[in-house]
Amino acid sequence: MGSLAGKVAVITGGSRGIGRGIAEGYLAEGASVVINGRSPEKGAATLRDWGTPDRARFVAGDVKKRADVESVVDEALTAFGRIDILVNNAGGSTGFAPIHELAEEAWQEANHWILNSCFW
């Protein structure tokens, strides 16, 4: 087994892109993973692709919502008993503009994704 055997990782935004790649690397090294994403369909497809039901879980939710983040943590603790690794990967943008042209709503949205989701 790999260098992460017996470890448990929580990866937000783990059903696609960079987060999925990180989760696949952790699985290959023996870790169990709990991934999060907004699309239950993508999450289910990801778990099917991996074929590791004993070491992978998906929790649908939006990291901008504290209760959704708490659900991911609860699933990790219920399924695996602990969390050893946390990857705050989920994020996004509502657009790009020079800072002096950025709407306040866009700034607040970015803060929810980038800062608040890690704090919760």
C-alpha positions as CSV (number, residue, x, y, z in Angstrom):
1,M,0.0,0.0,0.0
2,G,1.1,3.6,-0.6
3,S,2.4,6.3,1.7
4,L,-1.1,7.5,2.7
5,A,-2.4,4.1,3.7
6,G,-4.9,4.5,6.5
7,K,-5.2,8.3,6.2
8,V,-8.4,10.1,5.5
9,A,-8.6,13.1,3.2
10,V,-11.4,15.6,2.7
11,I,-11.3,17.4,-0.6
12,T,-13.7,20.1,-1.5
13,G,-14.4,20.5,-5.2
14,G,-13.2,16.9,-5.5
15,S,-15.6,15.6,-8.2
16,R,-13.8,17.2,-11.1
17,G,-10.7,19.0,-12.3
18,I,-7.8,19.6,-9.9
19,G,-9.7,18.3,-6.9
20,R,-10.6,15.0,-8.6
21,G,-6.9,14.6,-9.6
22,I,-5.8,15.2,-6.0
23,A,-8.4,12.7,-4.8
24,E,-7.3,10.1,-7.4
25,G,-3.7,10.5,-6.3
26,Y,-4.6,10.1,-2.6
27,L,-6.6,7.0,-3.4
28,A,-3.6,5.6,-5.4
29,E,-1.5,6.1,-2.3
30,G,-3.9,4.2,-0.1
31,A,-5.9,7.0,1.5
32,S,-9.7,7.1,2.0
33,V,-11.3,10.2,0.6
34,V,-14.5,12.3,1.1
35,I,-15.1,14.6,-1.8
36,N,-17.5,17.4,-2.1
37,G,-19.1,19.1,-5.1
38,R,-22.3,20.9,-6.1
39,S,-23.5,18.2,-8.6
40,P,-24.8,14.9,-7.2
41,E,-24.7,13.5,-10.7
42,K,-21.0,14.3,-11.1
43,G,-20.2,13.0,-7.6
44,A,-22.0,9.7,-8.3
45,A,-20.2,9.3,-11.7
46,T,-16.8,10.0,-10.0
47,L,-17.4,7.4,-7.4
48,R,-18.5,4.9,-10.1
49,D,-15.4,5.6,-12.1
50,W,-13.2,5.0,-9.1
51,G,-14.8,1.7,-8.0
52,T,-13.6,2.1,-4.4
53,P,-16.8,2.2,-2.4
54,D,-15.0,1.2,0.8
55,R,-12.6,4.2,0.6
56,A,-14.5,7.0,-1.2
57,R,-17.5,9.0,-0.3
58,F,-19.2,12.0,-2.0
59,V,-21.3,14.7,-0.2
60,A,-23.2,17.2,-2.4
61,G,-23.1,20.7,-1.2
62,D,-21.9,24.3,-1.7
63,V,-18.9,25.3,0.3
64,K,-20.3,28.8,0.5
65,K,-22.8,27.4,2.9
66,R,-21.6,26.5,6.4
67,A,-24.1,23.7,6.9
68,D,-22.9,22.1,3.7
69,V,-19.3,22.2,4.8
70,E,-20.3,20.7,8.2
71,S,-22.0,17.8,6.3
72,V,-18.8,16.9,4.6
73,V,-16.9,16.9,7.9
74,D,-19.7,14.8,9.5
75,E,-19.6,12.2,6.7
76,A,-15.8,11.9,7.0
77,L,-16.1,11.3,10.7
78,T,-19.0,8.9,10.4
79,A,-17.5,6.9,7.6
80,F,-13.9,6.9,8.6
81,G,-13.6,8.1,12.2
82,R,-11.2,11.0,11.6
83,I,-9.7,13.5,9.2
84,D,-6.0,13.6,8.5
85,I,-5.8,15.7,5.4
86,L,-7.9,18.7,4.4
87,V,-7.7,20.1,0.8
88,N,-9.7,23.3,0.5
89,N,-9.8,23.1,-3.3
90,A,-13.3,24.4,-4.2
91,G,-13.5,27.9,-5.5
92,G,-14.7,30.0,-8.4
93,S,-15.1,33.4,-9.8
94,T,-18.0,35.5,-10.9
95,G,-15.8,37.3,-13.4
96,F,-12.6,39.2,-13.8
97,A,-12.2,43.0,-13.8
98,P,-9.7,45.5,-12.5
99,I,-10.3,45.9,-8.7
100,H,-11.7,49.4,-9.1
101,E,-14.3,48.1,-11.5
102,L,-15.3,45.0,-9.5
103,A,-18.8,44.9,-8.2
104,E,-19.1,44.5,-4.5
105,E,-21.3,41.4,-5.0
106,A,-18.6,39.8,-7.0
107,W,-16.1,40.6,-4.2
108,Q,-18.4,39.1,-1.5
109,E,-19.0,36.0,-3.6
110,A,-15.3,35.4,-4.1
111,N,-14.7,35.8,-0.3
112,H,-17.4,33.2,0.4
113,W,-15.7,30.7,-1.9
114,I,-12.1,31.4,-1.0
115,L,-12.1,32.5,2.6
116,N,-15.3,31.5,4.4
117,S,-15.3,27.9,3.1
118,C,-11.9,27.4,4.6
119,F,-12.9,29.0,7.9
120,W,-16.0,26.8,8.4
